[in-house]
Amino acid sequence: MNKIVVLGGTGTIGQMIVKDLVESGMQVIAADLNLAKLEELKEQTNHRIEIESLNIQDHDKTKRVFNCS
């Protein structure tokens, strides 16, 4: 199964998208700058997501995240 990467995963809309995708049975990687909020989101989803602290301007890390998805 493919994974879905949600950029801005800790924002209001991003969190809703992550939670809806998880409830639909999808494998999700939530990416955002705020690692603390990513950890909170992981707790809220009962550890059913992967998280990545990611600055989209870091092209090498962004490529790695998308290649692993």
All heavy atoms as TSV, in Angstrom:
chain	resi	resn	atom	element	x	y	z
A	1	MET	N	N	0.844	-1.180	0.000
A	1	MET	CA	C	0.000	0.000	0.000
A	1	MET	C	C	0.890	1.245	0.000
A	1	MET	O	O	1.872	1.320	0.719
A	1	MET	CB	C	-0.886	0.006	1.241
A	1	MET	CG	C	-1.724	1.269	1.370
A	1	MET	SD	S	-2.698	1.357	2.886
A	1	MET	CE	C	-4.009	0.251	2.456
A	2	ASN	N	N	0.525	2.216	-0.787
A	2	ASN	CA	C	1.255	3.480	-0.822
A	2	ASN	C	C	0.939	4.315	0.401
A	2	ASN	O	O	-0.119	4.175	1.011
A	2	ASN	CB	C	0.880	4.284	-2.070
A	2	ASN	CG	C	1.410	3.643	-3.325
A	2	ASN	OD1	O	2.439	2.988	-3.303
A	2	ASN	ND2	N	0.714	3.833	-4.423
A	3	LYS	N	N	1.874	5.177	0.741
A	3	LYS	CA	C	1.673	6.104	1.841
A	3	LYS	C	C	1.350	7.483	1.284
A	3	LYS	O	O	1.806	7.839	0.212
A	3	LYS	CB	C	2.929	6.186	2.706
A	3	LYS	CG	C	3.254	4.897	3.410
A	3	LYS	CD	C	4.502	5.025	4.233
A	3	LYS	CE	C	4.852	3.690	4.857
A	3	LYS	NZ	N	6.138	3.759	5.555
A	4	ILE	N	N	0.591	8.225	2.048
A	4	ILE	CA	C	0.236	9.589	1.667
A	4	ILE	C	C	0.996	10.541	2.576
A	4	ILE	O	O	0.986	10.383	3.797
A	4	ILE	CB	C	-1.278	9.822	1.805
A	4	ILE	CG1	C	-2.028	8.904	0.848
A	4	ILE	CG2	C	-1.624	11.290	1.568
A	4	ILE	CD1	C	-3.519	8.921	1.018
A	5	VAL	N	N	1.677	11.514	1.973
A	5	VAL	CA	C	2.400	12.532	2.735
A	5	VAL	C	C	1.508	13.763	2.845
A	5	VAL	O	O	1.037	14.276	1.831
A	5	VAL	CB	C	3.736	12.906	2.055
A	5	VAL	CG1	C	4.448	14.003	2.839
A	5	VAL	CG2	C	4.630	11.679	1.896
A	6	VAL	N	N	1.271	14.218	4.066
A	6	VAL	CA	C	0.478	15.423	4.303
A	6	VAL	C	C	1.428	16.510	4.789
A	6	VAL	O	O	1.945	16.436	5.906
A	6	VAL	CB	C	-0.649	15.186	5.328
A	6	VAL	CG1	C	-1.430	16.475	5.564
A	6	VAL	CG2	C	-1.571	14.067	4.868
A	7	LEU	N	N	1.689	17.485	3.930
A	7	LEU	CA	C	2.518	18.625	4.314
A	7	LEU	C	C	1.670	19.588	5.136
A	7	LEU	O	O	0.489	19.783	4.845
A	7	LEU	CB	C	3.068	19.325	3.078
A	7	LEU	CG	C	3.945	18.475	2.166
A	7	LEU	CD1	C	4.297	19.247	0.898
A	7	LEU	CD2	C	5.197	18.029	2.882
A	8	GLY	N	N	2.267	20.184	6.157
A	8	GLY	CA	C	1.490	21.050	7.044
A	8	GLY	C	C	0.562	20.228	7.912
A	8	GLY	O	O	-0.541	20.652	8.251
A	9	GLY	N	N	1.010	19.036	8.283
A	9	GLY	CA	C	0.182	18.080	9.001
A	9	GLY	C	C	-0.285	18.511	10.372
A	9	GLY	O	O	-1.216	17.928	10.907
A	10	THR	N	N	0.339	19.541	10.958
A	10	THR	CA	C	-0.095	19.963	12.300
A	10	THR	C	C	-1.003	21.183	12.277
A	10	THR	O	O	-1.482	21.601	13.324
A	10	THR	CB	C	1.115	20.253	13.217
A	10	THR	OG1	O	1.843	21.357	12.709
A	10	THR	CG2	C	2.003	19.038	13.351
A	11	GLY	N	N	-1.241	21.738	11.115
A	11	GLY	CA	C	-2.176	22.853	11.015
A	11	GLY	C	C	-3.603	22.363	11.191
A	11	GLY	O	O	-3.872	21.157	11.220
A	12	THR	N	N	-4.522	23.274	11.319
A	12	THR	CA	C	-5.925	22.903	11.541
A	12	THR	C	C	-6.450	21.991	10.437
A	12	THR	O	O	-6.993	20.914	10.717
A	12	THR	CB	C	-6.801	24.170	11.635
A	12	THR	OG1	O	-6.299	24.993	12.678
A	12	THR	CG2	C	-8.250	23.819	11.907
A	13	ILE	N	N	-6.271	22.387	9.209
A	13	ILE	CA	C	-6.760	21.578	8.082
A	13	ILE	C	C	-5.918	20.315	7.932
A	13	ILE	O	O	-6.449	19.230	7.695
A	13	ILE	CB	C	-6.771	22.409	6.786
A	13	ILE	CG1	C	-7.780	23.551	6.925
A	13	ILE	CG2	C	-7.095	21.533	5.574
A	13	ILE	CD1	C	-7.744	24.569	5.798
A	14	GLY	N	N	-4.606	20.449	8.094
A	14	GLY	CA	C	-3.718	19.292	7.970
A	14	GLY	C	C	-4.069	18.194	8.962
A	14	GLY	O	O	-4.093	17.014	8.614
A	15	GLN	N	N	-4.343	18.571	10.215
A	15	GLN	CA	C	-4.719	17.572	11.219
A	15	GLN	C	C	-6.010	16.866	10.846
A	15	GLN	O	O	-6.123	15.640	10.997
A	15	GLN	CB	C	-4.879	18.231	12.590
A	15	GLN	CG	C	-3.579	18.603	13.231
A	15	GLN	CD	C	-3.772	19.126	14.646
A	15	GLN	OE1	O	-4.592	18.603	15.402
A	15	GLN	NE2	N	-3.019	20.146	15.002
A	16	MET	N	N	-6.972	17.612	10.342
A	16	MET	CA	C	-8.237	17.004	9.932
A	16	MET	C	C	-8.016	16.013	8.792
A	16	MET	O	O	-8.586	14.918	8.788
A	16	MET	CB	C	-9.238	18.087	9.515
A	16	MET	CG	C	-9.720	18.928	10.677
A	16	MET	SD	S	-10.736	20.357	10.195
A	16	MET	CE	C	-11.952	19.629	9.141
A	17	ILE	N	N	-7.179	16.388	7.844
A	17	ILE	CA	C	-6.886	15.508	6.715
A	17	ILE	C	C	-6.187	14.240	7.202
A	17	ILE	O	O	-6.556	13.122	6.801
A	17	ILE	CB	C	-6.048	16.245	5.653
A	17	ILE	CG1	C	-6.891	17.330	4.991
A	17	ILE	CG2	C	-5.483	15.269	4.621
A	17	ILE	CD1	C	-6.106	18.286	4.109
A	18	VAL	N	N	-5.166	14.404	8.053
A	18	VAL	CA	C	-4.438	13.243	8.576
A	18	VAL	C	C	-5.401	12.290	9.278
A	18	VAL	O	O	-5.408	11.081	9.013
A	18	VAL	CB	C	-3.309	13.687	9.534
A	18	VAL	CG1	C	-2.758	12.496	10.311
A	18	VAL	CG2	C	-2.189	14.380	8.768
A	19	LYS	N	N	-6.223	12.813	10.161
A	19	LYS	CA	C	-7.145	11.968	10.928
A	19	LYS	C	C	-8.166	11.280	10.028
A	19	LYS	O	O	-8.467	10.096	10.213
A	19	LYS	CB	C	-7.838	12.793	12.012
A	19	LYS	CG	C	-6.882	13.210	13.119
A	19	LYS	CD	C	-7.534	14.149	14.115
A	19	LYS	CE	C	-6.559	14.605	15.181
A	19	LYS	NZ	N	-7.146	15.581	16.111
A	20	ASP	N	N	-8.684	11.989	9.039
A	20	ASP	CA	C	-9.642	11.388	8.102
A	20	ASP	C	C	-8.987	10.272	7.290
A	20	ASP	O	O	-9.588	9.215	7.072
A	20	ASP	CB	C	-10.223	12.438	7.156
A	20	ASP	CG	C	-11.268	13.325	7.809
A	20	ASP	OD1	O	-11.724	13.006	8.935
A	20	ASP	OD2	O	-11.635	14.348	7.192
A	21	LEU	N	N	-7.751	10.504	6.840
A	21	LEU	CA	C	-7.049	9.480	6.060
A	21	LEU	C	C	-6.767	8.240	6.901
A	21	LEU	O	O	-6.942	7.106	6.439
A	21	LEU	CB	C	-5.740	10.041	5.497
A	21	LEU	CG	C	-5.885	11.069	4.379
A	21	LEU	CD1	C	-4.536	11.725	4.081
A	21	LEU	CD2	C	-6.450	10.423	3.122
A	22	VAL	N	N	-6.364	8.444	8.151
A	22	VAL	CA	C	-6.101	7.320	9.046
A	22	VAL	C	C	-7.385	6.524	9.273
A	22	VAL	O	O	-7.380	5.286	9.211
A	22	VAL	CB	C	-5.502	7.804	10.385
A	22	VAL	CG1	C	-5.510	6.698	11.428
A	22	VAL	CG2	C	-4.085	8.322	10.176
A	23	GLU	N	N	-8.480	7.228	9.516
A	23	GLU	CA	C	-9.768	6.549	9.736
A	23	GLU	C	C	-10.225	5.789	8.490
A	23	GLU	O	O	-10.954	4.813	8.602
A	23	GLU	CB	C	-10.839	7.543	10.179
A	23	GLU	CG	C	-10.620	8.067	11.582
A	23	GLU	CD	C	-10.556	6.971	12.630
A	23	GLU	OE1	O	-11.393	6.041	12.596
A	23	GLU	OE2	O	-9.650	7.034	13.482
A	24	SER	N	N	-9.767	6.223	7.318
A	24	SER	CA	C	-10.107	5.541	6.065
A	24	SER	C	C	-9.189	4.356	5.796
A	24	SER	O	O	-9.316	3.691	4.770
A	24	SER	CB	C	-10.016	6.520	4.892
A	24	SER	OG	O	-10.948	7.561	5.049
A	25	GLY	N	N	-8.220	4.144	6.702
A	25	GLY	CA	C	-7.335	3.001	6.548
A	25	GLY	C	C	-6.058	3.270	5.764
A	25	GLY	O	O	-5.335	2.337	5.434
A	26	MET	N	N	-5.786	4.525	5.474
A	26	MET	CA	C	-4.595	4.871	4.690
A	26	MET	C	C	-3.367	4.931	5.594
A	26	MET	O	O	-3.467	5.205	6.778
A	26	MET	CB	C	-4.780	6.226	4.004
A	26	MET	CG	C	-6.017	6.314	3.123
A	26	MET	SD	S	-6.068	5.110	1.799
A	26	MET	CE	C	-4.713	5.662	0.794
A	27	GLN	N	N	-2.201	4.682	4.997
A	27	GLN	CA	C	-0.932	4.874	5.691
A	27	GLN	C	C	-0.496	6.308	5.444
A	27	GLN	O	O	-0.427	6.746	4.294
A	27	GLN	CB	C	0.120	3.905	5.177
A	27	GLN	CG	C	-0.187	2.466	5.523
A	27	GLN	CD	C	0.907	1.539	5.046
A	27	GLN	OE1	O	1.866	1.940	4.415
A	27	GLN	NE2	N	0.750	0.267	5.347
A	28	VAL	N	N	-0.208	7.042	6.512
A	28	VAL	CA	C	0.025	8.479	6.409
A	28	VAL	C	C	1.372	8.860	7.016
A	28	VAL	O	O	1.750	8.361	8.080
A	28	VAL	CB	C	-1.102	9.258	7.143
A	28	VAL	CG1	C	-0.861	10.764	7.075
A	28	VAL	CG2	C	-2.463	8.904	6.566
A	29	ILE	N	N	2.063	9.769	6.326
A	29	ILE	CA	C	3.224	10.450	6.872
A	29	ILE	C	C	2.817	11.905	7.045
A	29	ILE	O	O	2.477	12.576	6.073
A	29	ILE	CB	C	4.450	10.376	5.942
A	29	ILE	CG1	C	4.856	8.931	5.683
A	29	ILE	CG2	C	5.607	11.187	6.524
A	29	ILE	CD1	C	5.956	8.782	4.636
A	30	ALA	N	N	2.799	12.384	8.290
A	30	ALA	CA	C	2.504	13.787	8.559
A	30	ALA	C	C	3.835	14.533	8.632
A	30	ALA	O	O	4.732	14.136	9.364
A	30	ALA	CB	C	1.742	13.935	9.867
A	31	ALA	N	N	3.948	15.591	7.855
A	31	ALA	CA	C	5.182	16.372	7.817
A	31	ALA	C	C	4.885	17.817	8.185
A	31	ALA	O	O	3.886	18.382	7.752
A	31	ALA	CB	C	5.803	16.303	6.423
A	32	ASP	N	N	5.766	18.376	9.011
A	32	ASP	CA	C	5.608	19.761	9.432
A	32	ASP	C	C	6.916	20.194	10.090
A	32	ASP	O	O	7.796	19.372	10.338
A	32	ASP	CB	C	4.448	19.897	10.420
A	32	ASP	CG	C	3.841	21.285	10.425
A	32	ASP	OD1	O	4.540	22.242	10.810
A	32	ASP	OD2	O	2.671	21.409	10.047
A	33	LEU	N	N	7.039	21.465	10.379
A	33	LEU	CA	C	8.225	21.984	11.062
A	33	LEU	C	C	8.194	21.723	12.565
A	33	LEU	O	O	9.231	21.574	13.191
A	33	LEU	CB	C	8.348	23.497	10.833
A	33	LEU	CG	C	8.692	23.941	9.426
A	33	LEU	CD1	C	8.588	25.458	9.326
A	33	LEU	CD2	C	10.095	23.487	9.053
A	34	ASN	N	N	7.014	21.670	13.149
A	34	ASN	CA	C	6.859	21.603	14.602
A	34	ASN	C	C	6.836	20.151	15.086
A	34	ASN	O	O	5.796	19.481	15.060
A	34	ASN	CB	C	5.581	22.328	15.006
A	34	ASN	CG	C	5.478	22.524	16.487
A	34	ASN	OD1	O	5.931	21.708	17.269
A	34	ASN	ND2	N	4.847	23.625	16.879
A	35	LEU	N	N	7.986	19.678	15.552
A	35	LEU	CA	C	8.095	18.288	15.986
A	35	LEU	C	C	7.211	17.996	17.196
A	35	LEU	O	O	6.621	16.916	17.292
A	35	LEU	CB	C	9.551	17.933	16.289
A	35	LEU	CG	C	9.829	16.480	16.639
A	35	LEU	CD1	C	9.349	15.541	15.534
A	35	LEU	CD2	C	11.313	16.276	16.906
A	36	ALA	N	N	7.089	18.943	18.112
A	36	ALA	CA	C	6.247	18.729	19.296
A	36	ALA	C	C	4.789	18.492	18.895
A	36	ALA	O	O	4.127	17.581	19.415
A	36	ALA	CB	C	6.358	19.909	20.255
A	37	LYS	N	N	4.301	19.291	17.960
A	37	LYS	CA	C	2.917	19.105	17.500
A	37	LYS	C	C	2.761	17.806	16.702
A	37	LYS	O	O	1.710	17.171	16.757
A	37	LYS	CB	C	2.462	20.302	16.667
A	37	LYS	CG	C	2.116	21.507	17.495
A	37	LYS	CD	C	1.425	22.559	16.660
A	37	LYS	CE	C	0.973	23.720	17.517
A	37	LYS	NZ	N	0.192	24.686	16.735
A	38	LEU	N	N	3.804	17.420	15.977
A	38	LEU	CA	C	3.757	16.142	15.265
A	38	LEU	C	C	3.647	14.984	16.255
A	38	LEU	O	O	2.876	14.046	16.029
A	38	LEU	CB	C	5.003	15.964	14.384
A	38	LEU	CG	C	5.043	16.773	13.101
A	38	LEU	CD1	C	6.441	16.733	12.486
A	38	LEU	CD2	C	4.009	16.276	12.101
A	39	GLU	N	N	4.407	15.062	17.345
A	39	GLU	CA	C	4.335	14.023	18.373
A	39	GLU	C	C	2.930	13.970	18.985
A	39	GLU	O	O	2.397	12.885	19.228
A	39	GLU	CB	C	5.380	14.273	19.465
A	39	GLU	CG	C	6.813	14.102	19.011
A	39	GLU	CD	C	7.226	12.658	18.777
A	39	GLU	OE1	O	6.457	11.732	19.111
A	39	GLU	OE2	O	8.326	12.459	18.237
A	40	GLU	N	N	2.332	15.144	19.238
A	40	GLU	CA	C	0.959	15.193	19.764
A	40	GLU	C	C	-0.017	14.544	18.789
A	40	GLU	O	O	-0.909	13.785	19.195
A	40	GLU	CB	C	0.532	16.637	20.019
A	40	GLU	CG	C	1.187	17.297	21.197
A	40	GLU	CD	C	0.768	18.759	21.343
A	40	GLU	OE1	O	-0.326	19.124	20.847
A	40	GLU	OE2	O	1.542	19.532	21.943
A	41	LEU	N	N	0.147	14.841	17.513
A	41	LEU	CA	C	-0.737	14.261	16.493
A	41	LEU	C	C	-0.574	12.745	16.432
A	41	LEU	O	O	-1.557	12.014	16.287
A	41	LEU	CB	C	-0.440	14.905	15.135
A	41	LEU	CG	C	-1.294	14.463	13.957
A	41	LEU	CD1	C	-2.781	14.729	14.213
A	41	LEU	CD2	C	-0.838	15.170	12.685
A	42	LYS	N	N	0.643	12.288	16.563
A	42	LYS	CA	C	0.884	10.840	16.571
A	42	LYS	C	C	0.159	10.189	17.746
A	42	LYS	O	O	-0.442	9.120	17.599
A	42	LYS	CB	C	2.386	10.566	16.634
A	42	LYS	CG	C	2.745	9.127	16.417
A	42	LYS	CD	C	4.246	8.967	16.281
A	42	LYS	CE	C	4.595	7.535	15.943
A	42	LYS	NZ	N	6.020	7.368	15.676
A	43	GLU	N	N	0.199	10.841	18.912
A	43	GLU	CA	C	-0.533	10.345	20.084
A	43	GLU	C	C	-2.035	10.318	19.811
A	43	GLU	O	O	-2.723	9.349	20.147
A	43	GLU	CB	C	-0.251	11.221	21.305
A	43	GLU	CG	C	1.138	11.097	21.872
A	43	GLU	CD	C	1.324	9.855	22.713
A	43	GLU	OE1	O	0.334	9.385	23.317
A	43	GLU	OE2	O	2.454	9.349	22.749
A	44	GLN	N	N	-2.548	11.391	19.216
A	44	GLN	CA	C	-3.986	11.505	18.948
A	44	GLN	C	C	-4.473	10.440	17.976
A	44	GLN	O	O	-5.647	10.078	17.995
A	44	GLN	CB	C	-4.314	12.892	18.391
A	44	GLN	CG	C	-4.127	14.006	19.382
A	44	GLN	CD	C	-4.255	15.385	18.736
A	44	GLN	OE1	O	-4.614	15.515	17.572
A	44	GLN	NE2	N	-3.929	16.420	19.500
A	45	THR	N	N	-3.584	9.949	17.122
A	45	THR	CA	C	-3.961	8.924	16.146
A	45	THR	C	C	-3.533	7.532	16.605
A	45	THR	O	O	-3.482	6.605	15.801
A	45	THR	CB	C	-3.344	9.223	14.762
A	45	THR	OG1	O	-1.917	9.255	14.884
A	45	THR	CG2	C	-3.867	10.521	14.182
A	46	ASN	N	N	-3.253	7.405	17.898
A	46	ASN	CA	C	-2.843	6.120	18.472
A	46	ASN	C	C	-1.644	5.517	17.751
A	46	ASN	O	O	-1.603	4.325	17.477
A	46	ASN	CB	C	-4.017	5.134	18.494
A	46	ASN	CG	C	-5.108	5.582	19.418
A	46	ASN	OD1	O	-4.852	6.060	20.520
A	46	ASN	ND2	N	-6.356	5.464	18.972
A	47	HIS	N	N	-0.703	6.378	17.399
A	47	HIS	CA	C	0.563	5.974	16.769
A	47	HIS	C	C	0.356	5.287	15.419
A	47	HIS	O	O	1.175	4.465	15.016
A	47	HIS	CB	C	1.384	5.094	17.719
A	47	HIS	CG	C	1.733	5.797	18.993
A	47	HIS	ND1	N	2.866	6.557	19.111
A	47	HIS	CD2	C	1.093	5.884	20.178
A	47	HIS	CE1	C	2.921	7.067	20.326
A	47	HIS	NE2	N	1.843	6.693	20.987
A	48	ARG	N	N	-0.721	5.639	14.735
A	48	ARG	CA	C	-1.003	5.022	13.434
A	48	ARG	C	C	-0.439	5.824	12.263
A	48	ARG	O	O	-0.753	5.534	11.121
A	48	ARG	CB	C	-2.509	4.823	13.258
A	48	ARG	CG	C	-3.061	3.819	14.261
A	48	ARG	CD	C	-4.504	3.488	13.975
A	48	ARG	NE	N	-5.349	4.642	14.306
A	48	ARG	CZ	C	-6.626	4.737	13.991
A	48	ARG	NH1	N	-7.227	3.764	13.327
A	48	ARG	NH2	N	-7.315	5.804	14.340
A	49	ILE	N	N	0.384	6.832	12.561
A	49	ILE	CA	C	1.010	7.626	11.496
A	49	ILE	C	C	2.521	7.653	11.700
A	49	ILE	O	O	3.024	7.385	12.786
A	49	ILE	CB	C	0.492	9.078	11.466
A	49	ILE	CG1	C	0.855	9.828	12.759
A	49	ILE	CG2	C	-0.995	9.124	11.189
A	49	ILE	CD1	C	0.583	11.328	12.708
A	50	GLU	N	N	3.207	7.954	10.623
A	50	GLU	CA	C	4.626	8.268	10.697
A	50	GLU	C	C	4.725	9.791	10.700
A	50	GLU	O	O	3.861	10.474	10.147
A	50	GLU	CB	C	5.370	7.706	9.490
A	50	GLU	CG	C	5.403	6.199	9.433
A	50	GLU	CD	C	6.112	5.705	8.196
A	50	GLU	OE1	O	7.166	6.261	7.828
A	50	GLU	OE2	O	5.595	4.760	7.587
A	51	ILE	N	N	5.758	10.301	11.317
A	51	ILE	CA	C	5.934	11.756	11.350
A	51	ILE	C	C	7.320	12.116	10.843
A	51	ILE	O	O	8.266	11.351	10.987
A	51	ILE	CB	C	5.692	12.340	12.759
A	51	ILE	CG1	C	6.639	11.727	13.789
A	51	ILE	CG2	C	4.242	12.185	13.168
A	51	ILE	CD1	C	6.561	12.382	15.162
A	52	GLU	N	N	7.408	13.287	10.231
A	52	GLU	CA	C	8.673	13.824	9.733
A	52	GLU	C	C	8.720	15.313	10.022
A	52	GLU	O	O	7.828	16.056	9.603
A	52	GLU	CB	C	8.807	13.620	8.223
A	52	GLU	CG	C	9.173	12.234	7.806
A	52	GLU	CD	C	10.624	11.876	8.097
A	52	GLU	OE1	O	11.455	12.786	8.312
A	52	GLU	OE2	O	10.907	10.685	8.114
A	53	SER	N	N	9.750	15.740	10.739
A	53	SER	CA	C	9.993	17.165	10.880
A	53	SER	C	C	10.634	17.608	9.572
A	53	SER	O	O	11.710	17.124	9.214
A	53	SER	CB	C	10.922	17.427	12.062
A	53	SER	OG	O	11.190	18.805	12.164
A	54	LEU	N	N	9.959	18.481	8.848
A	54	LEU	CA	C	10.387	18.781	7.487
A	54	LEU	C	C	10.208	20.250	7.145
A	54	LEU	O	O	9.133	20.816	7.341
A	54	LEU	CB	C	9.568	17.934	6.500
A	54	LEU	CG	C	9.838	18.141	5.020
A	54	LEU	CD1	C	11.243	17.680	4.650
A	54	LEU	CD2	C	8.805	17.417	4.183
A	55	ASN	N	N	11.269	20.837	6.637
A	55	ASN	CA	C	11.211	22.160	6.029
A	55	ASN	C	C	11.211	21.933	4.528
A	55	ASN	O	O	12.173	21.393	3.976
A	55	ASN	CB	C	12.421	23.000	6.448
A	55	ASN	CG	C	12.403	24.395	5.865
A	55	ASN	OD1	O	11.725	24.667	4.876
A	55	ASN	ND2	N	13.159	25.285	6.474
A	56	ILE	N	N	10.149	22.289	3.881
A	56	ILE	CA	C	9.988	22.022	2.446
A	56	ILE	C	C	11.115	22.644	1.627
A	56	ILE	O	O	11.403	22.198	0.519
A	56	ILE	CB	C	8.594	22.493	1.958
A	56	ILE	CG1	C	8.247	21.904	0.605
A	56	ILE	CG2	C	8.505	23.993	1.911
A	56	ILE	CD1	C	7.882	20.468	0.643
A	57	GLN	N	N	11.808	23.628	2.173
A	57	GLN	CA	C	12.931	24.239	1.468
A	57	GLN	C	C	14.190	23.378	1.532
A	57	GLN	O	O	15.154	23.645	0.818
A	57	GLN	CB	C	13.213	25.633	2.031
A	57	GLN	CG	C	12.085	26.604	1.742
A	57	GLN	CD	C	12.339	27.987	2.325
A	57	GLN	OE1	O	13.196	28.177	3.183
A	57	GLN	NE2	N	11.585	28.953	1.843
A	58	ASP	N	N	14.191	22.352	2.370
A	58	ASP	CA	C	15.289	21.391	2.415
A	58	ASP	C	C	15.015	20.345	1.337
A	58	ASP	O	O	14.366	19.335	1.576
A	58	ASP	CB	C	15.379	20.755	3.803
A	58	ASP	CG	C	16.525	19.772	3.939
A	58	ASP	OD1	O	17.080	19.319	2.908
A	58	ASP	OD2	O	16.873	19.440	5.088
A	59	HIS	N	N	15.494	20.618	0.147
A	59	HIS	CA	C	15.158	19.804	-1.019
A	59	HIS	C	C	15.606	18.352	-0.873
A	59	HIS	O	O	14.874	17.437	-1.271
A	59	HIS	CB	C	15.733	20.425	-2.289
A	59	HIS	CG	C	15.189	21.781	-2.567
A	59	HIS	ND1	N	13.944	21.983	-3.139
A	59	HIS	CD2	C	15.696	23.011	-2.320
A	59	HIS	CE1	C	13.712	23.273	-3.248
A	59	HIS	NE2	N	14.754	23.931	-2.754
A	60	ASP	N	N	16.779	18.111	-0.298
A	60	ASP	CA	C	17.260	16.738	-0.156
A	60	ASP	C	C	16.367	15.929	0.786
A	60	ASP	O	O	15.981	14.801	0.470
A	60	ASP	CB	C	18.708	16.712	0.351
A	60	ASP	CG	C	19.694	17.238	-0.689
A	60	ASP	OD1	O	19.394	17.145	-1.908
A	60	ASP	OD2	O	20.749	17.741	-0.291
A	61	LYS	N	N	16.024	16.498	1.934
A	61	LYS	CA	C	15.161	15.777	2.879
A	61	LYS	C	C	13.761	15.595	2.293
A	61	LYS	O	O	13.153	14.536	2.453
A	61	LYS	CB	C	15.091	16.494	4.224
A	61	LYS	CG	C	14.328	15.679	5.249
A	61	LYS	CD	C	14.492	16.176	6.653
A	61	LYS	CE	C	13.770	15.249	7.611
A	61	LYS	NZ	N	13.881	15.686	8.987
A	62	THR	N	N	13.267	16.614	1.612
A	62	THR	CA	C	11.945	16.508	0.993
A	62	THR	C	C	11.921	15.365	-0.015
A	62	THR	O	O	10.977	14.565	-0.042
A	62	THR	CB	C	11.551	17.839	0.325
A	62	THR	OG1	O	11.552	18.865	1.321
A	62	THR	CG2	C	10.180	17.757	-0.314
A	63	LYS	N	N	12.955	15.259	-0.817
A	63	LYS	CA	C	13.040	14.155	-1.785
A	63	LYS	C	C	13.052	12.815	-1.070
A	63	LYS	O	O	12.389	11.870	-1.508
A	63	LYS	CB	C	14.291	14.306	-2.649
A	63	LYS	CG	C	14.191	15.384	-3.685
A	63	LYS	CD	C	15.492	15.483	-4.462
A	63	LYS	CE	C	15.486	16.685	-5.398
A	63	LYS	NZ	N	16.766	16.823	-6.115
A	64	ARG	N	N	13.799	12.708	0.037
A	64	ARG	CA	C	13.847	11.452	0.785
A	64	ARG	C	C	12.473	11.080	1.338
A	64	ARG	O	O	12.068	9.925	1.270
A	64	ARG	CB	C	14.869	11.532	1.919
A	64	ARG	CG	C	16.301	11.427	1.469
A	64	ARG	CD	C	17.251	11.172	2.625
A	64	ARG	NE	N	17.204	12.183	3.669
A	64	ARG	CZ	C	17.905	13.332	3.663
A	64	ARG	NH1	N	18.722	13.583	2.662
A	64	ARG	NH2	N	17.798	14.176	4.659
A	65	VAL	N	N	11.772	12.067	1.877
A	65	VAL	CA	C	10.436	11.787	2.431
A	65	VAL	C	C	9.508	11.281	1.329
A	65	VAL	O	O	8.802	10.299	1.513
A	65	VAL	CB	C	9.841	13.040	3.119
A	65	VAL	CG1	C	8.367	12.844	3.453
A	65	VAL	CG2	C	10.628	13.373	4.371
A	66	PHE	N	N	9.526	11.923	0.179
A	66	PHE	CA	C	8.629	11.515	-0.898
A	66	PHE	C	C	9.058	10.217	-1.560
A	66	PHE	O	O	8.226	9.468	-2.037
A	66	PHE	CB	C	8.472	12.636	-1.924
A	66	PHE	CG	C	7.466	13.659	-1.500
A	66	PHE	CD1	C	7.855	14.761	-0.759
A	66	PHE	CD2	C	6.127	13.521	-1.806
A	66	PHE	CE1	C	6.931	15.704	-0.349
A	66	PHE	CE2	C	5.183	14.452	-1.403
A	66	PHE	CZ	C	5.594	15.552	-0.671
A	67	ASN	N	N	10.330	9.919	-1.559
A	67	ASN	CA	C	10.779	8.641	-2.115
A	67	ASN	C	C	10.432	7.484	-1.220
A	67	ASN	O	O	10.296	6.351	-1.683
A	67	ASN	CB	C	12.300	8.658	-2.377
A	67	ASN	CG	C	12.643	9.454	-3.610
A	67	ASN	OD1	O	11.846	9.594	-4.519
A	67	ASN	ND2	N	13.848	10.002	-3.624
A	68	CYS	N	N	10.267	7.733	0.081
A	68	CYS	CA	C	9.913	6.675	1.037
A	68	CYS	C	C	8.418	6.480	1.131
A	68	CYS	O	O	7.952	5.565	1.785
A	68	CYS	CB	C	10.473	7.004	2.417
A	68	CYS	SG	S	12.258	6.941	2.472
A	69	SER	N	N	7.654	7.369	0.521
A	69	SER	CA	C	6.200	7.267	0.655
A	69	SER	C	C	5.614	6.282	-0.331
A	69	SER	O	O	6.213	5.865	-1.263
A	69	SER	CB	C	5.560	8.631	0.459
A	69	SER	OG	O	5.795	9.105	-0.834
